[in-house]
Amino acid sequence: MVQKMKTYDKFIMADPKVIMGKSVIAGTRITVELVLEKLAAGETIRQITEAHPRVTPEAIHAALSFAAEALKADVLYPVVTEAAA
């Protein structure tokens, strides 16, 4: 069963048959996780869309919104660093 994600259904989807059900940009095998990793590494939206022509700037923004919404639902644990330990 293909699961559509809230208001992101145009851009973000999860299907157990695609990348083990991870959330992906609709119509691609590009995961939300990969988009976030690329942005965190300093890639620009333009660089991502040039490397992955089927990914639009709107889809990248939807991935960010989806990730932010997903984090609201997660239980977060404090990060302990060596300096704090």
Distance bins in CASP14 RR format, pairs under 12 A and 6 or more apart:
PFRMAT RR
TARGET T0000
AUTHOR 0000-0000-0000
RMODE 2
METHOD distances of the structure
MODEL  1
1 13 0 0 0 0 0 1 0 0 0 0 0
1 14 0 0 0 0 1 0 0 0 0 0 0
1 15 0 0 0 0 1 0 0 0 0 0 0
1 16 1 0 0 1 0 0 0 0 0 0 0
1 17 0 0 0 0 1 0 0 0 0 0 0
1 21 0 0 0 0 0 1 0 0 0 0 0
2 9 0 0 0 0 0 1 0 0 0 0 0
2 12 0 0 0 0 0 1 0 0 0 0 0
2 13 1 0 0 1 0 0 0 0 0 0 0
2 14 1 0 0 1 0 0 0 0 0 0 0
2 15 1 0 1 0 0 0 0 0 0 0 0
2 16 0 0 0 0 1 0 0 0 0 0 0
2 17 0 0 0 0 1 0 0 0 0 0 0
2 18 0 0 0 0 1 0 0 0 0 0 0
2 21 0 0 0 0 1 0 0 0 0 0 0
2 23 0 0 0 0 0 1 0 0 0 0 0
2 24 0 0 0 0 0 1 0 0 0 0 0
2 26 0 0 0 0 1 0 0 0 0 0 0
2 27 0 0 0 0 0 1 0 0 0 0 0
3 9 0 0 0 0 1 0 0 0 0 0 0
3 12 0 0 0 0 0 1 0 0 0 0 0
3 13 1 0 0 1 0 0 0 0 0 0 0
3 14 1 0 1 0 0 0 0 0 0 0 0
3 15 1 0 0 1 0 0 0 0 0 0 0
3 16 0 0 0 0 1 0 0 0 0 0 0
3 17 0 0 0 0 0 1 0 0 0 0 0
3 18 0 0 0 0 0 1 0 0 0 0 0
3 21 0 0 0 0 1 0 0 0 0 0 0
3 22 0 0 0 0 0 1 0 0 0 0 0
3 23 0 0 0 0 1 0 0 0 0 0 0
3 24 0 0 0 0 0 1 0 0 0 0 0
3 26 0 0 0 0 0 1 0 0 0 0 0
4 10 0 0 0 0 1 0 0 0 0 0 0
4 11 0 0 0 0 0 1 0 0 0 0 0
4 12 0 0 0 0 1 0 0 0 0 0 0
4 13 1 0 1 0 0 0 0 0 0 0 0
4 14 0 0 0 0 1 0 0 0 0 0 0
4 15 0 0 0 0 1 0 0 0 0 0 0
4 23 0 0 0 0 0 1 0 0 0 0 0
4 24 0 0 0 0 0 1 0 0 0 0 0
4 26 0 0 0 0 1 0 0 0 0 0 0
4 66 0 0 0 0 0 1 0 0 0 0 0
5 11 0 0 0 0 1 0 0 0 0 0 0
5 12 1 0 1 0 0 0 0 0 0 0 0
5 13 1 0 0 1 0 0 0 0 0 0 0
5 14 1 0 0 1 0 0 0 0 0 0 0
5 15 0 0 0 0 0 1 0 0 0 0 0
5 21 0 0 0 0 0 1 0 0 0 0 0
5 22 0 0 0 0 0 1 0 0 0 0 0
5 23 1 0 0 1 0 0 0 0 0 0 0
5 24 0 0 0 0 0 1 0 0 0 0 0
5 25 0 0 0 0 0 1 0 0 0 0 0
5 26 0 0 0 0 1 0 0 0 0 0 0
5 32 0 0 0 0 1 0 0 0 0 0 0
5 62 0 0 0 0 1 0 0 0 0 0 0
5 63 0 0 0 0 0 1 0 0 0 0 0
5 65 0 0 0 0 1 0 0 0 0 0 0
5 66 1 0 0 1 0 0 0 0 0 0 0
5 67 0 0 0 0 0 1 0 0 0 0 0
5 69 0 0 0 0 1 0 0 0 0 0 0
5 70 0 0 0 0 1 0 0 0 0 0 0
5 73 0 0 0 0 0 1 0 0 0 0 0
6 12 0 0 0 0 1 0 0 0 0 0 0
6 13 0 0 0 0 0 1 0 0 0 0 0
6 14 0 0 0 0 0 1 0 0 0 0 0
6 23 0 0 0 0 0 1 0 0 0 0 0
6 62 0 0 0 0 0 1 0 0 0 0 0
6 65 0 0 0 0 1 0 0 0 0 0 0
6 66 0 0 0 0 1 0 0 0 0 0 0
6 68 0 0 0 0 0 1 0 0 0 0 0
6 69 1 0 0 1 0 0 0 0 0 0 0
6 70 0 0 0 0 0 1 0 0 0 0 0
6 72 0 0 0 0 0 1 0 0 0 0 0
6 73 0 0 0 0 0 1 0 0 0 0 0
7 62 0 0 0 0 1 0 0 0 0 0 0
7 65 0 0 0 0 1 0 0 0 0 0 0
7 66 0 0 0 0 1 0 0 0 0 0 0
7 69 0 0 0 0 1 0 0 0 0 0 0
8 14 0 0 0 0 0 1 0 0 0 0 0
8 23 0 0 0 0 1 0 0 0 0 0 0
8 24 0 0 0 0 0 1 0 0 0 0 0
8 25 0 0 0 0 1 0 0 0 0 0 0
8 26 0 0 0 0 1 0 0 0 0 0 0
8 32 0 0 0 0 1 0 0 0 0 0 0
8 58 0 0 0 0 0 1 0 0 0 0 0
8 59 0 0 0 0 1 0 0 0 0 0 0
8 60 0 0 0 0 0 1 0 0 0 0 0
8 61 0 0 0 0 1 0 0 0 0 0 0
8 62 1 0 1 0 0 0 0 0 0 0 0
8 63 0 0 0 0 1 0 0 0 0 0 0
8 64 0 0 0 0 0 1 0 0 0 0 0
8 65 1 0 0 1 0 0 0 0 0 0 0
8 66 1 0 1 0 0 0 0 0 0 0 0
8 67 0 0 0 0 0 1 0 0 0 0 0
8 68 0 0 0 0 0 1 0 0 0 0 0
8 69 0 0 0 0 1 0 0 0 0 0 0
8 70 0 0 0 0 0 1 0 0 0 0 0
9 23 0 0 0 0 0 1 0 0 0 0 0
9 26 1 0 0 1 0 0 0 0 0 0 0
9 62 0 0 0 0 1 0 0 0 0 0 0
9 66 0 0 0 0 0 1 0 0 0 0 0
10 25 0 0 0 0 0 1 0 0 0 0 0
10 26 1 0 0 1 0 0 0 0 0 0 0
10 27 0 0 0 0 0 1 0 0 0 0 0
10 56 0 0 0 0 0 1 0 0 0 0 0
10 58 0 0 0 0 1 0 0 0 0 0 0
10 59 0 0 0 0 1 0 0 0 0 0 0
10 61 0 0 0 0 0 1 0 0 0 0 0
10 62 1 0 0 1 0 0 0 0 0 0 0
10 63 0 0 0 0 0 1 0 0 0 0 0
10 65 0 0 0 0 0 1 0 0 0 0 0
10 66 0 0 0 0 0 1 0 0 0 0 0
11 23 0 0 0 0 0 1 0 0 0 0 0
11 24 0 0 0 0 1 0 0 0 0 0 0
11 25 1 0 0 1 0 0 0 0 0 0 0
11 26 1 0 1 0 0 0 0 0 0 0 0
11 27 0 0 0 0 1 0 0 0 0 0 0
11 28 0 0 0 0 0 1 0 0 0 0 0
11 30 0 0 0 0 0 1 0 0 0 0 0
11 32 0 0 0 0 1 0 0 0 0 0 0
11 35 0 0 0 0 0 1 0 0 0 0 0
11 54 0 0 0 0 0 1 0 0 0 0 0
11 55 0 0 0 0 1 0 0 0 0 0 0
11 56 1 0 0 1 0 0 0 0 0 0 0
11 57 0 0 0 0 0 1 0 0 0 0 0
11 58 1 0 0 1 0 0 0 0 0 0 0
11 59 1 0 1 0 0 0 0 0 0 0 0
11 60 0 0 0 0 1 0 0 0 0 0 0
11 61 0 0 0 0 1 0 0 0 0 0 0
11 62 1 1 0 0 0 0 0 0 0 0 0
11 63 1 0 0 1 0 0 0 0 0 0 0
11 64 0 0 0 0 0 1 0 0 0 0 0
11 65 0 0 0 0 1 0 0 0 0 0 0
11 66 1 0 0 1 0 0 0 0 0 0 0
12 18 0 0 0 0 0 1 0 0 0 0 0
12 21 0 0 0 0 0 1 0 0 0 0 0
12 22 0 0 0 0 0 1 0 0 0 0 0
12 23 1 0 1 0 0 0 0 0 0 0 0
12 24 1 0 0 1 0 0 0 0 0 0 0
12 25 1 0 0 1 0 0 0 0 0 0 0
12 26 1 0 0 1 0 0 0 0 0 0 0
12 27 0 0 0 0 0 1 0 0 0 0 0
12 28 0 0 0 0 0 1 0 0 0 0 0
12 30 0 0 0 0 0 1 0 0 0 0 0
12 31 0 0 0 0 1 0 0 0 0 0 0
12 32 1 0 0 1 0 0 0 0 0 0 0
12 33 0 0 0 0 0 1 0 0 0 0 0
12 35 0 0 0 0 1 0 0 0 0 0 0
12 55 0 0 0 0 0 1 0 0 0 0 0
12 58 0 0 0 0 0 1 0 0 0 0 0
12 59 1 0 0 1 0 0 0 0 0 0 0
12 60 0 0 0 0 0 1 0 0 0 0 0
12 61 0 0 0 0 0 1 0 0 0 0 0
12 62 1 0 1 0 0 0 0 0 0 0 0
12 63 1 0 0 1 0 0 0 0 0 0 0
12 64 0 0 0 0 0 1 0 0 0 0 0
12 65 0 0 0 0 1 0 0 0 0 0 0
12 66 1 0 1 0 0 0 0 0 0 0 0
12 67 0 0 0 0 1 0 0 0 0 0 0
12 69 0 0 0 0 1 0 0 0 0 0 0
12 70 0 0 0 0 1 0 0 0 0 0 0
13 19 0 0 0 0 0 1 0 0 0 0 0
13 21 0 0 0 0 1 0 0 0 0 0 0
13 22 0 0 0 0 0 1 0 0 0 0 0
13 23 1 0 0 1 0 0 0 0 0 0 0
13 24 1 0 0 1 0 0 0 0 0 0 0
13 25 0 0 0 0 1 0 0 0 0 0 0
13 26 1 0 1 0 0 0 0 0 0 0 0
13 27 1 0 0 1 0 0 0 0 0 0 0
13 28 0 0 0 0 1 0 0 0 0 0 0
13 29 0 0 0 0 0 1 0 0 0 0 0
13 30 0 0 0 0 0 1 0 0 0 0 0
13 31 0 0 0 0 0 1 0 0 0 0 0
13 32 0 0 0 0 0 1 0 0 0 0 0
13 59 0 0 0 0 0 1 0 0 0 0 0
13 62 0 0 0 0 0 1 0 0 0 0 0
13 63 0 0 0 0 0 1 0 0 0 0 0
13 66 0 0 0 0 0 1 0 0 0 0 0
14 20 0 0 0 0 1 0 0 0 0 0 0
14 21 1 0 1 0 0 0 0 0 0 0 0
14 22 1 0 0 1 0 0 0 0 0 0 0
14 23 1 0 1 0 0 0 0 0 0 0 0
14 24 1 0 0 1 0 0 0 0 0 0 0
14 25 0 0 0 0 0 1 0 0 0 0 0
14 26 0 0 0 0 0 1 0 0 0 0 0
14 31 0 0 0 0 1 0 0 0 0 0 0
14 32 0 0 0 0 1 0 0 0 0 0 0
14 33 0 0 0 0 0 1 0 0 0 0 0
14 66 0 0 0 0 0 1 0 0 0 0 0
14 70 0 0 0 0 0 1 0 0 0 0 0
15 21 1 0 1 0 0 0 0 0 0 0 0
15 22 0 0 0 0 1 0 0 0 0 0 0
15 23 0 0 0 0 1 0 0 0 0 0 0
15 24 1 0 0 1 0 0 0 0 0 0 0
15 26 0 0 0 0 1 0 0 0 0 0 0
15 27 0 0 0 0 1 0 0 0 0 0 0
15 28 0 0 0 0 0 1 0 0 0 0 0
15 29 0 0 0 0 0 1 0 0 0 0 0
15 31 0 0 0 0 0 1 0 0 0 0 0
16 22 0 0 0 0 1 0 0 0 0 0 0
16 23 0 0 0 0 0 1 0 0 0 0 0
16 24 0 0 0 0 0 1 0 0 0 0 0
17 24 0 0 0 0 0 1 0 0 0 0 0
17 29 0 0 0 0 0 1 0 0 0 0 0
18 24 1 0 0 1 0 0 0 0 0 0 0
18 25 0 0 0 0 0 1 0 0 0 0 0
18 26 0 0 0 0 0 1 0 0 0 0 0
18 27 0 0 0 0 1 0 0 0 0 0 0
18 28 0 0 0 0 1 0 0 0 0 0 0
18 29 1 0 0 1 0 0 0 0 0 0 0
18 30 0 0 0 0 0 1 0 0 0 0 0
18 31 0 0 0 0 1 0 0 0 0 0 0
19 25 0 0 0 0 0 1 0 0 0 0 0
19 27 0 0 0 0 0 1 0 0 0 0 0
19 28 0 0 0 0 1 0 0 0 0 0 0
19 29 1 0 1 0 0 0 0 0 0 0 0
19 30 0 0 0 0 1 0 0 0 0 0 0
19 31 1 0 1 0 0 0 0 0 0 0 0
19 32 0 0 0 0 0 1 0 0 0 0 0
19 33 0 0 0 0 1 0 0 0 0 0 0
19 34 0 0 0 0 1 0 0 0 0 0 0
20 29 0 0 0 0 0 1 0 0 0 0 0
20 31 0 0 0 0 1 0 0 0 0 0 0
20 33 0 0 0 0 0 1 0 0 0 0 0
21 29 0 0 0 0 0 1 0 0 0 0 0
21 31 0 0 0 0 1 0 0 0 0 0 0
21 32 0 0 0 0 0 1 0 0 0 0 0
21 33 0 0 0 0 0 1 0 0 0 0 0
22 28 0 0 0 0 0 1 0 0 0 0 0
22 29 0 0 0 0 1 0 0 0 0 0 0
22 30 0 0 0 0 0 1 0 0 0 0 0
22 31 1 0 1 0 0 0 0 0 0 0 0
22 32 1 0 0 1 0 0 0 0 0 0 0
22 33 1 0 0 1 0 0 0 0 0 0 0
22 34 0 0 0 0 1 0 0 0 0 0 0
22 35 0 0 0 0 0 1 0 0 0 0 0
22 36 0 0 0 0 0 1 0 0 0 0 0
22 63 0 0 0 0 0 1 0 0 0 0 0
22 66 0 0 0 0 0 1 0 0 0 0 0
22 70 0 0 0 0 0 1 0 0 0 0 0
23 29 0 0 0 0 0 1 0 0 0 0 0
23 30 0 0 0 0 0 1 0 0 0 0 0
23 31 1 0 0 1 0 0 0 0 0 0 0
23 32 1 0 1 0 0 0 0 0 0 0 0
23 33 1 0 0 1 0 0 0 0 0 0 0
23 34 0 0 0 0 0 1 0 0 0 0 0
23 35 0 0 0 0 1 0 0 0 0 0 0
23 36 0 0 0 0 0 1 0 0 0 0 0
23 59 0 0 0 0 0 1 0 0 0 0 0
23 62 0 0 0 0 0 1 0 0 0 0 0
23 63 1 0 0 1 0 0 0 0 0 0 0
23 65 0 0 0 0 0 1 0 0 0 0 0
23 66 1 0 0 1 0 0 0 0 0 0 0
23 67 0 0 0 0 1 0 0 0 0 0 0
23 69 0 0 0 0 0 1 0 0 0 0 0
23 70 1 0 0 1 0 0 0 0 0 0 0
24 30 1 0 1 0 0 0 0 0 0 0 0
24 31 1 0 1 0 0 0 0 0 0 0 0
24 32 1 0 0 1 0 0 0 0 0 0 0
24 33 0 0 0 0 1 0 0 0 0 0 0
24 34 0 0 0 0 1 0 0 0 0 0 0
24 35 0 0 0 0 1 0 0 0 0 0 0
24 52 0 0 0 0 0 1 0 0 0 0 0
24 54 0 0 0 0 0 1 0 0 0 0 0
24 55 0 0 0 0 0 1 0 0 0 0 0
24 59 0 0 0 0 1 0 0 0 0 0 0
24 62 0 0 0 0 0 1 0 0 0 0 0
24 63 0 0 0 0 1 0 0 0 0 0 0
24 66 0 0 0 0 0 1 0 0 0 0 0
25 31 1 0 0 1 0 0 0 0 0 0 0
25 32 1 0 0 1 0 0 0 0 0 0 0
25 33 0 0 0 0 0 1 0 0 0 0 0
25 34 0 0 0 0 1 0 0 0 0 0 0
25 35 1 0 0 1 0 0 0 0 0 0 0
25 36 0 0 0 0 0 1 0 0 0 0 0
25 38 0 0 0 0 0 1 0 0 0 0 0
25 48 0 0 0 0 0 1 0 0 0 0 0
25 49 0 0 0 0 0 1 0 0 0 0 0
25 52 0 0 0 0 1 0 0 0 0 0 0
25 53 0 0 0 0 0 1 0 0 0 0 0
25 54 1 0 0 1 0 0 0 0 0 0 0
25 55 1 0 1 0 0 0 0 0 0 0 0
25 56 0 0 0 0 1 0 0 0 0 0 0
25 57 0 0 0 0 0 1 0 0 0 0 0
25 58 0 0 0 0 0 1 0 0 0 0 0
25 59 1 0 1 0 0 0 0 0 0 0 0
25 60 0 0 0 0 1 0 0 0 0 0 0
25 61 0 0 0 0 0 1 0 0 0 0 0
25 62 0 0 0 0 1 0 0 0 0 0 0
25 63 1 0 0 1 0 0 0 0 0 0 0
25 64 0 0 0 0 0 1 0 0 0 0 0
25 66 0 0 0 0 0 1 0 0 0 0 0
26 32 0 0 0 0 0 1 0 0 0 0 0
26 54 0 0 0 0 1 0 0 0 0 0 0
26 55 0 0 0 0 1 0 0 0 0 0 0
26 56 0 0 0 0 0 1 0 0 0 0 0
26 58 0 0 0 0 0 1 0 0 0 0 0
26 59 1 0 0 1 0 0 0 0 0 0 0
26 62 0 0 0 0 1 0 0 0 0 0 0
26 63 0 0 0 0 0 1 0 0 0 0 0
26 66 0 0 0 0 0 1 0 0 0 0 0
27 52 0 0 0 0 0 1 0 0 0 0 0
27 54 1 0 0 1 0 0 0 0 0 0 0
27 55 0 0 0 0 1 0 0 0 0 0 0
27 56 0 0 0 0 0 1 0 0 0 0 0
27 59 0 0 0 0 1 0 0 0 0 0 0
28 34 0 0 0 0 1 0 0 0 0 0 0
28 35 0 0 0 0 0 1 0 0 0 0 0
28 48 0 0 0 0 0 1 0 0 0 0 0
28 49 0 0 0 0 0 1 0 0 0 0 0
28 51 0 0 0 0 0 1 0 0 0 0 0
28 52 1 0 0 1 0 0 0 0 0 0 0
28 53 0 0 0 0 1 0 0 0 0 0 0
28 54 1 0 1 0 0 0 0 0 0 0 0
28 55 1 0 0 1 0 0 0 0 0 0 0
28 56 0 0 0 0 0 1 0 0 0 0 0
28 59 0 0 0 0 1 0 0 0 0 0 0
28 60 0 0 0 0 0 1 0 0 0 0 0
28 63 0 0 0 0 0 1 0 0 0 0 0
29 52 0 0 0 0 1 0 0 0 0 0 0
29 54 0 0 0 0 1 0 0 0 0 0 0
29 55 0 0 0 0 0 1 0 0 0 0 0
30 36 0 0 0 0 0 1 0 0 0 0 0
30 37 0 0 0 0 0 1 0 0 0 0 0
30 38 0 0 0 0 1 0 0 0 0 0 0
30 48 0 0 0 0 1 0 0 0 0 0 0
30 49 0 0 0 0 0 1 0 0 0 0 0
30 51 0 0 0 0 1 0 0 0 0 0 0
30 52 1 0 1 0 0 0 0 0 0 0 0
30 53 0 0 0 0 0 1 0 0 0 0 0
30 54 1 0 0 1 0 0 0 0 0 0 0
30 55 1 0 1 0 0 0 0 0 0 0 0
30 56 0 0 0 0 0 1 0 0 0 0 0
30 59 0 0 0 0 1 0 0 0 0 0 0
30 60 0 0 0 0 1 0 0 0 0 0 0
30 62 0 0 0 0 0 1 0 0 0 0 0
30 63 0 0 0 0 1 0 0 0 0 0 0
31 37 0 0 0 0 1 0 0 0 0 0 0
31 38 0 0 0 0 0 1 0 0 0 0 0
31 52 0 0 0 0 0 1 0 0 0 0 0
31 55 0 0 0 0 0 1 0 0 0 0 0
31 59 0 0 0 0 0 1 0 0 0 0 0
31 63 0 0 0 0 1 0 0 0 0 0 0
31 66 0 0 0 0 0 1 0 0 0 0 0
31 67 0 0 0 0 0 1 0 0 0 0 0
32 38 0 0 0 0 0 1 0 0 0 0 0
32 39 0 0 0 0 0 1 0 0 0 0 0
32 55 0 0 0 0 0 1 0 0 0 0 0
32 59 0 0 0 0 1 0 0 0 0 0 0
32 60 0 0 0 0 1 0 0 0 0 0 0
32 61 0 0 0 0 0 1 0 0 0 0 0
32 62 0 0 0 0 1 0 0 0 0 0 0
32 63 1 0 1 0 0 0 0 0 0 0 0
32 64 0 0 0 0 1 0 0 0 0 0 0
32 65 0 0 0 0 0 1 0 0 0 0 0
32 66 1 0 1 0 0 0 0 0 0 0 0
32 67 1 0 1 0 0 0 0 0 0 0 0
32 68 0 0 0 0 0 1 0 0 0 0 0
32 69 0 0 0 0 0 1 0 0 0 0 0
32 70 0 0 0 0 1 0 0 0 0 0 0
32 71 0 0 0 0 0 1 0 0 0 0 0
33 39 0 0 0 0 0 1 0 0 0 0 0
33 40 0 0 0 0 0 1 0 0 0 0 0
33 63 0 0 0 0 1 0 0 0 0 0 0
33 66 0 0 0 0 0 1 0 0 0 0 0
33 67 0 0 0 0 1 0 0 0 0 0 0
33 70 0 0 0 0 0 1 0 0 0 0 0
34 40 0 0 0 0 0 1 0 0 0 0 0
34 41 0 0 0 0 0 1 0 0 0 0 0
34 43 0 0 0 0 0 1 0 0 0 0 0
34 48 0 0 0 0 1 0 0 0 0 0 0
34 51 0 0 0 0 0 1 0 0 0 0 0
34 52 0 0 0 0 1 0 0 0 0 0 0
34 55 0 0 0 0 1 0 0 0 0 0 0
34 60 0 0 0 0 0 1 0 0 0 0 0
34 63 0 0 0 0 1 0 0 0 0 0 0
34 67 0 0 0 0 0 1 0 0 0 0 0
35 41 0 0 0 0 0 1 0 0 0 0 0
35 42 0 0 0 0 0 1 0 0 0 0 0
35 43 0 0 0 0 1 0 0 0 0 0 0
35 45 0 0 0 0 1 0 0 0 0 0 0
35 47 0 0 0 0 0 1 0 0 0 0 0
35 48 1 0 0 1 0 0 0 0 0 0 0
35 49 0 0 0 0 0 1 0 0 0 0 0
35 51 0 0 0 0 0 1 0 0 0 0 0
35 52 0 0 0 0 1 0 0 0 0 0 0
35 55 1 0 0 1 0 0 0 0 0 0 0
35 56 0 0 0 0 0 1 0 0 0 0 0
35 57 0 0 0 0 0 1 0 0 0 0 0
35 59 0 0 0 0 1 0 0 0 0 0 0
35 60 1 0 1 0 0 0 0 0 0 0 0
35 61 0 0 0 0 1 0 0 0 0 0 0
35 62 0 0 0 0 1 0 0 0 0 0 0
35 63 1 0 1 0 0 0 0 0 0 0 0
35 64 1 0 0 1 0 0 0 0 0 0 0
35 65 0 0 0 0 0 1 0 0 0 0 0
35 66 0 0 0 0 1 0 0 0 0 0 0
35 67 0 0 0 0 1 0 0 0 0 0 0
36 42 0 0 0 0 0 1 0 0 0 0 0
36 43 0 0 0 0 0 1 0 0 0 0 0
36 48 0 0 0 0 0 1 0 0 0 0 0
36 60 0 0 0 0 1 0 0 0 0 0 0
36 63 1 0 0 1 0 0 0 0 0 0 0
36 64 1 0 0 1 0 0 0 0 0 0 0
36 65 0 0 0 0 0 1 0 0 0 0 0
36 66 0 0 0 0 1 0 0 0 0 0 0
36 67 1 0 1 0 0 0 0 0 0 0 0
36 68 0 0 0 0 0 1 0 0 0 0 0
36 70 0 0 0 0 0 1 0 0 0 0 0
36 71 0 0 0 0 0 1 0 0 0 0 0
37 43 0 0 0 0 1 0 0 0 0 0 0
37 48 0 0 0 0 0 1 0 0 0 0 0
37 63 0 0 0 0 0 1 0 0 0 0 0
37 67 0 0 0 0 0 1 0 0 0 0 0
38 44 0 0 0 0 1 0 0 0 0 0 0
38 45 0 0 0 0 1 0 0 0 0 0 0
38 46 0 0 0 0 0 1 0 0 0 0 0
38 47 1 0 0 1 0 0 0 0 0 0 0
38 48 1 0 1 0 0 0 0 0 0 0 0
38 49 0 0 0 0 0 1 0 0 0 0 0
38 50 0 0 0 0 0 1 0 0 0 0 0
38 51 0 0 0 0 1 0 0 0 0 0 0
38 52 0 0 0 0 1 0 0 0 0 0 0
38 55 0 0 0 0 1 0 0 0 0 0 0
38 60 0 0 0 0 1 0 0 0 0 0 0
38 63 0 0 0 0 0 1 0 0 0 0 0
38 64 0 0 0 0 0 1 0 0 0 0 0
39 45 1 0 0 1 0 0 0 0 0 0 0
39 46 0 0 0 0 0 1 0 0 0 0 0
39 47 0 0 0 0 1 0 0 0 0 0 0
39 48 1 0 0 1 0 0 0 0 0 0 0
39 49 0 0 0 0 0 1 0 0 0 0 0
39 55 0 0 0 0 0 1 0 0 0 0 0
39 57 0 0 0 0 0 1 0 0 0 0 0
39 60 1 0 0 1 0 0 0 0 0 0 0
39 61 0 0 0 0 0 1 0 0 0 0 0
39 63 0 0 0 0 1 0 0 0 0 0 0
39 64 1 0 0 1 0 0 0 0 0 0 0
39 67 0 0 0 0 1 0 0 0 0 0 0
40 48 0 0 0 0 0 1 0 0 0 0 0
40 64 0 0 0 0 0 1 0 0 0 0 0
40 67 0 0 0 0 0 1 0 0 0 0 0
41 47 0 0 0 0 0 1 0 0 0 0 0
41 48 0 0 0 0 0 1 0 0 0 0 0
42 48 0 0 0 0 1 0 0 0 0 0 0
43 49 0 0 0 0 0 1 0 0 0 0 0
43 50 0 0 0 0 1 0 0 0 0 0 0
43 51 0 0 0 0 1 0 0 0 0 0 0
43 52 0 0 0 0 0 1 0 0 0 0 0
43 55 0 0 0 0 0 1 0 0 0 0 0
43 60 0 0 0 0 0 1 0 0 0 0 0
44 50 0 0 0 0 1 0 0 0 0 0 0
44 51 0 0 0 0 0 1 0 0 0 0 0
44 57 0 0 0 0 0 1 0 0 0 0 0
44 60 0 0 0 0 1 0 0 0 0 0 0
45 51 0 0 0 0 0 1 0 0 0 0 0
45 52 0 0 0 0 0 1 0 0 0 0 0
45 55 0 0 0 0 1 0 0 0 0 0 0
45 56 0 0 0 0 1 0 0 0 0 0 0
45 57 1 0 1 0 0 0 0 0 0 0 0
45 58 0 0 0 0 1 0 0 0 0 0 0
45 59 0 0 0 0 1 0 0 0 0 0 0
45 60 1 0 1 0 0 0 0 0 0 0 0
45 61 0 0 0 0 1 0 0 0 0 0 0
45 63 0 0 0 0 0 1 0 0 0 0 0
45 64 0 0 0 0 1 0 0 0 0 0 0
46 52 0 0 0 0 0 1 0 0 0 0 0
46 53 0 0 0 0 0 1 0 0 0 0 0
46 55 0 0 0 0 0 1 0 0 0 0 0
46 56 0 0 0 0 0 1 0 0 0 0 0
46 57 0 0 0 0 1 0 0 0 0 0 0
46 60 0 0 0 0 0 1 0 0 0 0 0
47 55 0 0 0 0 0 1 0 0 0 0 0
47 57 0 0 0 0 0 1 0 0 0 0 0
47 60 0 0 0 0 0 1 0 0 0 0 0
48 54 0 0 0 0 0 1 0 0 0 0 0
48 55 1 0 0 1 0 0 0 0 0 0 0
48 56 0 0 0 0 1 0 0 0 0 0 0
48 57 0 0 0 0 1 0 0 0 0 0 0
48 59 0 0 0 0 1 0 0 0 0 0 0
48 60 1 0 0 1 0 0 0 0 0 0 0
48 61 0 0 0 0 0 1 0 0 0 0 0
48 63 0 0 0 0 1 0 0 0 0 0 0
48 64 0 0 0 0 0 1 0 0 0 0 0
49 55 1 0 1 0 0 0 0 0 0 0 0
49 56 1 0 0 1 0 0 0 0 0 0 0
49 57 1 0 0 1 0 0 0 0 0 0 0
49 58 0 0 0 0 0 1 0 0 0 0 0
49 59 0 0 0 0 1 0 0 0 0 0 0
49 60 1 0 0 1 0 0 0 0 0 0 0
49 61 0 0 0 0 0 1 0 0 0 0 0
50 56 0 0 0 0 0 1 0 0 0 0 0
50 57 0 0 0 0 0 1 0 0 0 0 0
51 60 0 0 0 0 0 1 0 0 0 0 0
52 59 0 0 0 0 1 0 0 0 0 0 0
52 60 0 0 0 0 1 0 0 0 0 0 0
52 63 0 0 0 0 0 1 0 0 0 0 0
53 59 0 0 0 0 0 1 0 0 0 0 0
54 60 0 0 0 0 0 1 0 0 0 0 0
55 61 0 0 0 0 0 1 0 0 0 0 0
55 62 0 0 0 0 0 1 0 0 0 0 0
55 63 0 0 0 0 1 0 0 0 0 0 0
56 62 0 0 0 0 1 0 0 0 0 0 0
56 63 0 0 0 0 0 1 0 0 0 0 0
57 63 0 0 0 0 0 1 0 0 0 0 0
57 64 0 0 0 0 0 1 0 0 0 0 0
58 64 0 0 0 0 0 1 0 0 0 0 0
58 65 0 0 0 0 0 1 0 0 0 0 0
59 65 0 0 0 0 0 1 0 0 0 0 0
59 66 0 0 0 0 0 1 0 0 0 0 0
60 66 0 0 0 0 0 1 0 0 0 0 0
60 67 0 0 0 0 0 1 0 0 0 0 0
61 67 0 0 0 0 0 1 0 0 0 0 0
61 68 0 0 0 0 0 1 0 0 0 0 0
62 68 0 0 0 0 0 1 0 0 0 0 0
62 69 0 0 0 0 0 1 0 0 0 0 0
63 69 0 0 0 0 0 1 0 0 0 0 0
63 70 0 0 0 0 0 1 0 0 0 0 0
64 70 0 0 0 0 0 1 0 0 0 0 0
64 71 0 0 0 0 0 1 0 0 0 0 0
65 71 0 0 0 0 0 1 0 0 0 0 0
65 72 0 0 0 0 0 1 0 0 0 0 0
66 72 0 0 0 0 0 1 0 0 0 0 0
66 73 0 0 0 0 0 1 0 0 0 0 0
67 73 0 0 0 0 0 1 0 0 0 0 0
67 74 0 0 0 0 0 1 0 0 0 0 0
68 74 0 0 0 0 0 1 0 0 0 0 0
70 76 0 0 0 0 0 1 0 0 0 0 0
78 84 0 0 0 0 1 0 0 0 0 0 0
78 85 0 0 0 0 0 1 0 0 0 0 0
79 85 0 0 0 0 0 1 0 0 0 0 0
END
